Amino acid sequence: MLQLPESPHATPLISLDNAYELCRQVTAEYSKTFYLGTLLMSEEKRRAVWAIYVWCRRTDELVDGPHSAETTNATLDQWEGTLESVFAGHAIDDADVALIDTLERFPIDIQPFRDMIAGQRMDLYRSRYETFEELELYCYRVAGTVGLMTTPVMGVDTSRGTAPWDQAHPTVNPEAKAIALGIANQLTNILRDVGEDARRGRIYLPLEDLEQFKYSEKDLFNGVVDDRWQALMKFQIQRARQFFNEAELGVRLLSPDARFPVWSALMLYRGILDVIEKNQYDVFRKRAYVPNWRKFLYLPIAKLKSEVL
């Protein structure tokens, strides 16, 4: 569980450097793949991303953590009020010290943070999604928003698109592509965590897709891996890869010093889909993760893409 002081009166707020160090430690502990990508950023940018990550992590734990059974709409109302205080420059606890500094350094809007809280509200009362359109909204709120939060930190290269050979291509919206990357990551999480979610009574795969492949909820809860399941998973993986492909179009628009880490993070996360395939789509009994040696193999490829694409 993520441990942070809950009351500004219990202990004095820590220094800025210590607040960022706290955020670094939390990011390194809870998201090793993501953390590896942040180490490729400049110090200012990676510290900002750590601060954003910790806020997102704490928000997620309200409905997905050890004490989630105690969370109500009122809890999320209170959390949104805390968010408003942070954006007004008033730290409530130690982690807020780093986030407030990040907000002062980068032009980050509050709306994606509000949208993420709205996504957590969905988890309070929904454990099924009938259509992909419903699931896509959820994925935007809990993960696509992260792209909007971090794009101002990454920075956009405004010189892109001014060359004559770029004029023939349609204008690419970097924020839309950042959202696509967040959705791709969340879809990957959903596919990786099917078994874990099922044990909690949750199904994030659209029910219309289960019906299309004649695979029932009972099959899913029993962890049935057969031809129907494999076909269903192939369909879901193809959809996730389409979002990753869309996201790639936006990476080239980022500031030069942000392209390598974002390419790395994209490739590392997309690699989870390859592992799911290697495991014959058995996400019930085998945890899909990219081994460290393979992660490092991605880095030179990501570096090359960041320089030539």
PEUR-V745426 format. One record per helix or strand. SS is the DSSP state (hx for helix, st for strand). FROM is the first residue (numbers start at 1). TO is the last residue. If there is no record, write none. Layout:
SS/FROM/TO
SS/FROM/TO
This chain:
hx/16/30
hx/32/38
hx/43/64
hx/68/70
hx/73/87
hx/94/105
hx/111/125
hx/132/154
st/156/156
hx/164/166
hx/174/192
hx/194/199
hx/207/212
hx/217/221
hx/227/251
st/254/254
hx/256/278
hx/292/308
